Amino acid sequence: WLKSDLCCFLFPSAPDAMWATTIAAAAAAPNIVFFLADDMGYGDAGYLSTAPPERKLRTPSMDRMVQDGMSFTEAYAGAPVCAPSRCTLITGRHSGHCTIRSNGPALNSTDVGVAQVLKKAGYRTVHIGKWGLGIMSSNESSPMAKGFDEYYGQVDQNYCHDYYPYEMDSNRKVSGQQGLKEYLAANKGANPVACGKDHLKCRWSGDEWSDVSNQWLMDEGKRRAAGDKTPFFMYLSFTAPHAGGIGTTLEGQPPVPGISTGPYANSSYGKEVGYASAVTAIDTKLGLYFETLKKAGLDEDTITFFSSDNGASNEGNHDYQFFTSSGALQGYKRSLHEGGHRTPLVVTWPGKIVAGTRSLHQFAFYDFLATAAELAGVTTDALPSHDGTSIVPTLMGKGQDLPPFVYHEYCAPNEKSSGWGQSVRIGNWSAVCVGDKLSSGKIPACDVPLLYDLGLDLGQTKDVAAENPDVVAQAMQIMRDQHEFNPYCGAPVPTEPFSLTDLHGAWVQTSSGNPAMTLTITNATDTQADLTLTCVEPCTCCNWRTAAGTVKKTAAGGADIDIKATGPQSFVATESGAAVKQEGAGLHIVWSGSRQWANWVKSEVALV
């Protein structure tokens, strides 16, 4: 695996002739499709399910894909939560190197994505669905900036929680488009009442994305029939079965349409019928994709990857244990144990991948860039710096050594949400290391990790660190080597010294020029202060409305923040982060588990 000591990850200066040869070879290269579900657990896929028969979810399209291709039992998402996992998928760098370490901030100009690599190799590139890695108008973090010729979907991962959005981000230049927006008239003013029974008066984003992607494939088939042999890369990323709302980003059971007439209408699942229906709805979209691929005459020339972006959801009034969504694994979404980031992976390519094969290879999302590049005929020396290894040999049935290790880290893991942690897999050994916030400066995060032998203890129930000091030492060294500083996942380095008494007063954070949140710091001493946050209505930023907590000075010169937030529908959450004083009067806050940076300025309103 490659590890760069450079701060920037750019294309190497490969000779133009090398790329010309690659483009010439692209006509014989396969189309590549990555079909991604959101928050679907390892055990939700039929071939991995350990649920009792009466609670086994229906996934006939995934089951057919398993029969037609190669299924993996030891594949890993890039992280235990959405955005950093997608960052690793797109850039080929693991979560210790990726720009995005939690649900924010955004990709930058130094990040090189797989679509850029494939586009340079002569591919047509399209992304439909959830992006979650930047801003549509940005020339650094938008899908177009990262190599996609066409984009239609939602770039803001928080807005994706609305299953019936009025707006879609788009660069398609279709009739009725306004700037970089298209509008779904059926969803204007969407809410549970307006959308009617089973939400059928409104338009689910999953239906929209499925129809758009399938039409794109049919058009591509016509181009092929007309003699255009340009291969394509399609990244198709759905929101389900992630928790969501109707005309709101508040997260409840995923409100897919047609539940009362769906396959679980007469089940005894109670509130869990929403989650079950969402998993099967995504499976239905997968089936429609394959039907369209065949109808367009593209099936034999297309390799398709199916996976989910992290472990099983336990959010939106859903209990991940109801359907045994983590299978035999410990943990769920946001966990550094196996259930947080191990994921289903199935790959098909008719006539190339032997049907019905099962692989124990330890694939991770950051292997996809190298894999896609090899499929496209791009040589390793022409790639940007990356951490992954191509699994083409495994897919072609040639056998392949396991990677030296599989690495993950996360800012606010379930094991200690106010802290930070790392995990590493070495063969069958799994080490999980969780400790205080990164602002403590301690790397690795712990003194001694939990160590499990997955060959004997898949559920990670017995810590065997004491009996295996050499393995512990090896795992700790990998954790030490693979983490690179990133200011988002921990306290940024202060730009100027400050006392908490300097922060006393009211602060405002703006969005598009308008106040989005207000922050008040009171009772400040040199070491501690009280903090309150208020979201300014209409409060579209998040699920909470008010929060209160403390600010405490750190030895490094910054300040740690811990708050408890509350909101509508009995929403309650704890959040932690860090703050520094910027030059002049600015205040900078970064949340360890939040979706964005926040820059604050002193309010003109004085405290009473």
N, C-alpha and C positions, 0 to 999 in steps of 0.2 A: 504494500500500500504506500501511496505517496504522501509525503508531508512536506509542505513548503514552509520555509522560514520567512518568506516574503509577506509583506502586509497586503499586497495586491495580487489578484488572481486574474491574469489577462491571458489572451491567446499567445502562445509562443510564436516566434517569428518564423513559422513554417514557410518554405519556399512556395511561391505562387504555383510553380509547376506541380508541387505535391497536391495542392488543392485542386488544380486542373485535372489531375489524374483521378482524384477522388470524385469529382463531379462527373467525369466521363463514366466512372464505374457505377454512379448512382442509378442509372437507368436499369441496372440489373439488381439493385438493392431492394429489400422489401419495404413496403409501407409499415410504419410503426405506430401502434395505438396504445396509449396508457389510459385505462378506464379505472377511475378512482372513486371509491365510496368514502363516506365521511363518518367516522366514529363507529364503524361496524366492527364488532369484536371478533377476535380469533375464532371463538367457538360458534359464531353465528353462521359461518359458512358450513354447508351441509357436510362436506368431507372432513371437517374438523370438529363437528359437534359431539359433545358428550352429554347433551340434554336428554332427559327421558323422552320417549316417543311422543307423548302428548304435548311436549313443549319444544319439539324440534321445529325450527323455522323452515318454511318452504323456500328452497332456492334451486328450482329445477334447471335454470340456465347456468348457474355456477356448476351444478352437478354435471351437466352436459359438457361444459368446458373442461372439467376434470377428466371426463371420459375421452375427450378429443385431444388433450394436450398433456402438459407436465404440471403437476401440483407440488407445492412446497409445504413442508410442515415446520420448517425452521427459518422462515423469512422474517425480516424485521422492517418496520417503518423507520423513518429517520429520527423520530422523537416521539415522546408519549403525548404530544398535543399538536394541533393542526399546523400552524404556520412554520415552526422550525422543521417539522417533518417534510413539508412541501419544499422548504428551502433546500434540504438535502437532496430531494428528488430532482429538483431543477438544476442545482449547481454541482452535484456530485461530491459535495463536501459534507462531512459528518457534523454533528451538532456541537462539537468542540471547535470547529473552524468556521461554520456557517455564520453569515452576517446576522441572521435572525435566530435568536436563542429561545425566545418565548413567543407569545402572540403579538409580536412587534419587534423592532420598528418596521423597516422596509429594506428591500434589496438596494444596493447602490451601484455606482458606475463600475466598480471593480469586479462585481459579480458577473460571471459568464454562465449562461444557461444552456441546457441541452438543445433547445430550439435554435440558438445561435450557431451551435456546432453543426447541427443538421442542415440548417439553412445555407451555411457556407459550403456544405458538401453537396448542395443542389436540391435539397428537399423543399417542398411546399409545406408550410407549417400553419396549424390552426389550433386554437385553444377555445373550448366552449365550457362554461361553467364557473366554478369558484376558483379565484386566483389567490387572494389573501396574502400577497407578498409585496403590495405597494399601492401606488396611486395611478389612476387611469391617465391623468394628464402629465405624469412624470416622464422625463426622458431618461430616467435611471431605473425606475422600479415597475413600470407598466408592463403588461404582457408583450406589447410591441417592442419595447426597449430590450426585452430579453429574447427577441428573435421570432415572435409569432407574427406571421403575415396578417392573420385575421384573428379577431377576438370578439366573443359575444358571451356575456355573463355578468358576474358581480365581482369586482376586484376587492371590495371591502368585506372582510370575512365576518364582521359583525352584522352588516346588512344582509349577508347570506342567511342569517337566522330567520329572516322573514321569508316564509315559503311562498308568499304571494306578493312579490314586489311590483311596484308600479314602474320602476325604472330598471333598465338593463344597460350596462356599459357596453359600448360597441364601437368598432371602427369600420363597420361593414359598408357604410355609405348607402343605406337602403332608403326607400321612400318613407318620409315621415320622420327620419332621424334628425335630431337637433344636436349639433356638435358631436360629442362622444356619448350621446344617450339615445336609446330607443325606449318606447313606452308601451306598456301592456294596458290597453284601455280597460280590459276586464278587471284589472286590479286597482283602478283608481278608487280610493276610499275603502280599500279592502278591510274587512273585519269579519268576525264569525257570523254576524247577522247578515251583512251584505253578501257574503259568499254563499249563503244558503246551506241547505242540507248537504252534507258530505263535501262542502266547499266547492261544489260543481259549477257555481256561477262565476268563479274566479279561475285564474290560470296558475297552476302550480309550476314553479320554476323548473322542476324535474321534467314535466311534460314538455315545456318550452324548449329546454336544452336538448332533450331527446329528439324532438321534431326537427330542430335546426341542424343538429349533427347528422341525422339520417338524410336530410335533404342535401347537405353538403356532400355526403358520400355518394348519393345518387348523381349529383352533378359531376363529381370526380369520375364516376364510372363513364359518363358521357364523354368527358375529356379523354379518358383512356381509349374509348372506342373510336374517337376522332384522331388518334395517333399520338397524343401527348403522353409520354411514358414517365413523366416526372414523378418520383415517389413522394409520399407525404408522411408527415408526422402529425397525429392528432392526439391532443391531451384533453380527455373528456372527464371532467371532475364534477361529480354531483354533490349536493349538500346532505342528502339523506344517508343514514338515519339519524344525523345530528339533531338534537333538540331544536325546536323552532316555534314560530308563531304565525298568526294570520294578520298581516298588515302591521306587524310589530316585531321587534327583535327580542322581545321577552321569550324565554325558552321554556316550552312545555313539551309534552309528548309530541313527536313529529306529526304535524297535521296533513298527511298526504290525503288526496281526495279519494272518495269512494270506499271508505272504511266499512260503512254499514252493509255494503253489498260485496265486500271483498272476501278473501279466503278464510278470514278469521271472524267473520260476522257472528257466527254461532259458537264461538269459543268461550271458554271460561276465563279468559285472560284479563278481564276487567280493564283497568286503565292501561295495561300493557299492550292492548290491542293496537295502539298507535305505533309503538316501536316495531312490533311484529309486521304490521302492514307496510311500514317504511322499508324494512329489509327486503321484503318480497317485492315491493314496488321497484327498488333498485335492480333486483334480479330480473324483473320483467323488462326494464330498460336495457339490461345487458342482452337479453334474448332478442329484443327488437334491433339492437345494434348488429348482432350476428346475422339476422334475417336480411337486413338492409345490405350488409357487406356482400352477402351471397347474391342478392338481387342485382347489385351494381357490378357484379363480376370481378370483385376485388378480393374475395376471400382467400384464394390460393396464394396471393402475393402479399398478404398482410400478416404480420406477427402481432398478437394482441396480449397485453399484460393486464390482469385484473388484480386489484389489491384495495386495502383500506389504509387511511392515513395515520391511524394510531390504534391503541387498544380500545376495549369496550367502553362505551359511554355509561356514566352513572349520574346523568344530569337530566333536567327537564322532567322531573317527577317519574323517572325511569330507574328501576333497580336492575343493575347488570347481572345479578345472580338469578333473576327470574327465568331467563332462558339459558342460564349457564354460559353467558356470552364470552367469558374468558376461557372456556373449556376447563382443562385441568390446571391452568396457570394461576399464579398468585398475582393479584393486583388488577388494575383497570386503567383507563385513560388518566394520564398525569403520574402514573407510577413508574418507578425505575426498575421494579421487578418485571418479570417476563410479560405479565398480562397488560402492562402499559404500552409496550411497543412491538411485541410479536404480532404478526398479521398474516391473514391468508394471502397467498400469491399463486395464481394459476396463469400459465402462458400457453398459447396455442399458435401453431403455424402449420397448416395442412401440408402434409408431404415432407415436412422438414423435422418437426418435433414428433417423436414417436408417441402415438396416442396412448393414454392411460398409464403414463409413467409417473412415478413419485420420486421426489428428490429430497435428500437430507442436507443439501448444500445450504450454507448460512448466507443467504442473500440479504443485503440491506439496501434501502432506497438509494443510498449514495453510490451503489453499483450500477444504477440505471444509465447514467451518462456514458460511462465507459462501455456498457453493453450496447446501447443504441449506436454509439460511434463505431464500434466494430461491425455491427450489422450494416452500417452505411458505408463501410470501407474506409473509415477515417483511422489513420494510424495513431498510436499512442503519443508519439512525439509531436503531433499536431494539436493535442488537446490542451485546454487550460489546466492549471493545477487542480488536482482532485484527489480524493481519498479512496475511491472505489476501484473495483476490478471487474472486468467484463465476465459475465457468466455464459457467454456464447458456447464455450466448450461443454458446459453442463447441459445447456439446452439442446445441443447437437448430439448428446449421449456419449461424449468422449471422456467423461470423467474430469475431475478438477480438484486440486488441493483446496481444503478449507482455508478461508482467510486467517491470517495470524490472530486477529481479534475482531470483534464487533463492538463499537464504542457508542455510548449515548451519554448525554448530560442534559439536565433540565433545571431551570431556575427555581421552581416552586413545586417540588414533587409531593405526591400524596403522603409519602413517608415522613415528610417534615415540610409543610407548606410554607413555613416562615424561613426555610433554609434553602439549601442548594445541594445538588447531588450528581453523582456519576455512576455509570454501570459499564462493565466490560465483560464480554464473553470470550473465553479462550478455550476452544474445543468444547468440551462438555462442562467446563467450569464457568460459573456465573458469579461475579463479584458486584455487590451493590454497596455504594459508599455515600452516606448522607450526613450532612453537617450543617453548620451555621451559614448565614448568607455569605456570598462572595466578598462582601465588604470587609469580612474578617481577614481576608487575604490568605486563607488557608486552602492550599491545593496539594494533594487531594482533599476532598471535603471532610474526611474522617481520619482517625488514627488507625483503625483496623476495619476493613469492610466486612460485611456479611458475605460468606462464601458458600456456594451450593454446588453440588455435583448433579447436573441436570440429567445425566444418564441414569442416576439412581433416585433422584428426587426432583421430578419435573415441577412439582408444586412449590418448590423452594421452602420447605418446612423445617429443614435442619441445617443450622449454621455449622460448617466444618472448618472454619478459618483456623482455629487453634491447632488442628491436626495437619494443616497444610501450609506452613509458613513460607515455603518457596513459591507456591502459587500466589499467595497473598502479596509477596514482594513483587512478583511479576505484574500482577494486576495493578498495584499501586504505581509502579513505574510507568505503565501505559497511561494511567489516568493523569499522571504528572506531565507526561510528554504530549498528550493529545489535546489538552486544554490550552487554547490561546485566549488572551485577554479580549474581552468584549464588554464595553461599558454598559450595555443594556442589561446584562445578566449580573447585576451587582452594582456597587457604588461607583459612579464615575469619579475620576480624579478631580478634586476641586481646582478651580481656576484661581481662586483667591481665598485666603483664610477668612473665617467668619465666626461670629458668636451667634447662638440661637436668639439672643436678645436683638440682634440686627434684623431678624425675620419677623419680629412682632408687628402685627398689623394684618390688613386685608390684601389679598392677592387675587388676580383674575387671570384665567387662561382663556384664550380666544380661539374661535373656529370660524374661518372665512370672515374675519373681521368682527364677529359678534361674540359676546361673552358666552362661553360654554359651561364653565365651572367657576365657582368662587371658593377661595380657601382663606381661612382665618386662623392665625397663630396667636395664642394668648398664653398668659402665665409663664412667659419664657424666662429661663435662667441660662447660665452658661452651658448647662448640660442637658436640659430637658424642657419641652414645651408641650402645650395641648394644641391639638389641631382639629378643625372641623372643615368638611367639604360639602358643598351644595351644588347639585347639578341644576343649571338654569333651564327652565322649561322653554321649548318643548322637550328638552332633554333626550336627544336622539343618540347620545354617545354610548349609552350603556344601560344596564338593567337597574342600577341603584339610583337613589335620589339624594340621600344624605349619608354622611359618614363621619365618624369621630374616632380619635385615637391620640397617639403621642408621637413626638419627634425627639430622638435621642442622639446626642453628639457621639461620633465614633472617634477612635484613636487616630484614624487615618485623616481626620480633618473634615469629613463629610457628616452626614446625619442619616440615621435609619428611621423609617416611618412604619408604623403599624396601625392599621385602622380596622374598624368594623363598619360595614356598609349595609344599609337597608333600602328596600324599595317596594314597589307594588307586588301584589300577589304573594305576600309573605317572603319576598326575596331577602336573604341574609347571606353575607359573605365576608370573609376576612381577607385583607390584602396587605402586602408588605412591599417596601421599596426603599429608595434612597434619594437624598437630595443634596445638591451642591449650590453654592452661590456663584452666579456668573459675574463677569465683569460688569461694573456699574450696579444696577439695582435688580438684575434678573435673577430668577430662581429656576433651577432645573430639577425636575422630578422624573425618576424612572421607576415604573412598577415592575417587580420581578415576575408577576404573572399576568400583566395587563397587555392591552393590544397596541398601545402607542406611547410615545414620549409626550411629555407635556411641558411647555415653556410658559412661565408665569411672569407677570410684571406687577409691580406694586400698584394697588388701586388708589385712585384719587379720593376714595371715600375713607375718611378717618374712622378709626374705631372709637366707640363711645366709652 
